[in-house]
Amino acid sequence: DQTRSTVDLEWDEPVYDGSLPIEGYLVEHRLKGVETWTKSHDTSMVANMYYTVAGLEEGREYQFRVFAINGAGKSKPAEVPGFTVVRDITIYPEIELDASCKETVYARANQNVRMPVYIKGR
């Protein structure tokens, strides 16, 4: 998922861990056209296999990569292929009628009718 200033990343454990337990992950990002990578988090490493990179600029293109860290050091980076444009993702509304609304309803003029409707979207 992503917003106008964040991108959610999720990854799998490395196939080979050097026979040492993974202690955490280092997440980095860089702007398109810039060679320097920036650490994406304030802590020394991320404990989980997911992270939301925040503080990004809307409309800019970023590349992301993740390193696994254990007692042997830092792995080779796993890079997200290509660049991601940071922007809000529009999810068109989905409307789901409650089962009770699928039956015929009769109402008189100027009479209120209530229908439970579930709406999803963004």
Secondary structure by P-SEA (a helix, b strand, c coil): cccccbbbbbbccccccccccccbbbbbbbcccccccccccccccccccccccccccccbbbbbbbbbbccccccccccccbbbbbbbbbbcbbbbbccccccbbbbcccbbbbbbbbbbcc
